[in-house]
Amino acid sequence: MKKFLPWLFCVLAGTQMFSGYVGHNRFFLEWFFLVPLLWAIRDASPGRAFLMGWTAGTIGHAGLFYWIAHMLTTFARLAPVFSVAGLIVFAALNGLSYAIITWAICRLRLSRGWSVWWTAPFVWTAVENVYPFIFPNYIGASQYLLLPLTQIADITGILGISFLLIWCNSTFYTVLESLMKHRKIPIKTVAVFLAAITVTVIYGTTRIKQVDAEVKAAPKIRTMMVQAGLGEATKYNDPLGFLKLHINMTQEAISKKPADDIDLVIWPESVSIYPLSRKLKKLPSDLFGNIGKPLLFGTLTAERNHGKIQRYVSAMLADEQNAVTGLYDKRNLVPFAEDIPLGDIFPELYDWLPYTSRFRPGKSPAPLHFKNYRLSLNICYEDLFHRLVRQNMIAGIPDDKEPPHAMVNLTNDSWYGDTVEPLEHLVSASFRSIEHRRALVRSTNTGISAIIDPVGRLDQRTGQWTKETLTGEVPMMSGRTFFSYAGNWFGWSITAFVLALIVFTFYPFDQTGKKHSGNDKRKASNR
């Protein structure tokens, strides 16, 4: 039983990870979820630690992304057994990030004797920064309810919160290790961590008050989001009816409000699957009627280029007379759903995956102009990528002096069914609001639509798979954050530091400058 105990700890760590993540309301589990894994690898070789980390990571990501199986069964039309297999492959690919983390921690400990207390948060943050996740799931997002803790994202980005969270784990581990080995509790170590948390909370509390005051003083626009609560099957079986439903819901909601109560109506991603011309000057009244309000909506657009039809996933803005005033194209397409990576080079890939769409990525990050304000757009899962959102936010700054006044996201999360995915998506997106101190308006087909304030609050939101409208005020903010200026400086600084540490371990010298003997290396590798 003793030899299996470390592997049980790996299972426990993976289970705690997804149980403490968004949607399960046990965020406190993430404060110590990594402790069992750190304990399991304490005497392991880097190679064994790699396998243990991979085990924990695969289990954790399988629980976190269980909705992948639903998507594969429903939309890729795979048999359930193949959908589960697809989920396992997806989880294993994401789980490799944990394998790299545990390998690096062991490498640094065995080669240089460096403490897990400080190497774990550095290594974790570096891997979160560079690992090619299809759906980024930063561990720091799990703490979204602890607003005083999350406000440092306007300096460090979300990776700063991940760093603190893993530092908490490694501090717990260090204390546990001292107790198990009958050593004194490292008071100074604990004190340093608690001091960092205290400073973070003081900063967060102060910033919340400052930003709330700025929101109160900012001009507002009144937006109304329309959420039909219908999925992809309805849209594609009756596209005209789907579009008309949004028109009817909009007109009904407007009729119940004062004439000046709504400044902008927002519909979700791809409400219109009829490809509209990219040169369109005015919305066709036979399709869109006349709602009498400015409208921002998701649609497919198309143009002919060198004899070929090119299609885009777009957001289109029209004024109250249906005149088109702006267009944004989705720049980061979903792999194997909206396009196939390398599909232009190897077009036969589309024959092998016939249910994959073939859209072109957008090129311009420029904001859309609405009245005297600028709105930064992103579509679908683009709001998960802090780098892309920052690119969109800083587009045009030299001319306009500062970023757009608010952010808007059009999303369709119906692919994933009535699962935890819409909440995971919403929470991850909320950190873009903190990073840039801008409200984020999210309009979705099936939920969760929301107005996220510049502090990251999720108070104004709809239900999931419900038919409803959401009306609220959106502050038109000004100014720039440190993160807006410096970008992901925190993640890349830590990544460079960790890479330097790893490279240093391959030089055969210990901390005293003495050369390692071959026996020393063999002893380390056999642990």
Secondary structure, 3 states (H helix, E strand, C coil): CCCCHHHHHHHHHHHHHHHCCCCCCCHHHHHCCCHHHHHHCCCCCHHHHHHHHHHHHHHHHHHHCCHHHHHHHHCCCCCHHHHHHHHHHHHHHHHHHHHHHHHHHHHHHHHHCCCHHHHHHHHHHHHHHHCCCCCCCCHHHHHCCCHHHHCCHHHHCHHHHHHHHHHHHHHHHHHHHHHHCCCCCCHHHHHHHHHHHHHHHHHHHHHHHHHHHHHHHCCEEEEEEEECCCCHHHHHHCHHHHHHHHHHHHHHHHHCCCCCCCCEEECCCCCEEEEEECCCCECCHHHHCCCCCCEEEEEEEEEEECCEEEEEEEEEEECCCCEEEEEEECCCCCECCCECCCCCCCCCHHHHCCCCCCCCCCCCCCCEEECCEEEEEEEHHHHHCHHHHHHHHHCCHHHHCCCCCEEEEEECCHHHCCCCHHHHHHHHHHHHHHHHCCCEEEEECCCCCEEECCCCCCCEECCCCCCEEEEEEEECCCCCCHHHHHCCHHHHHHHHHHHHHHHHHCCCECCCCCECCHHHHHHHHCC
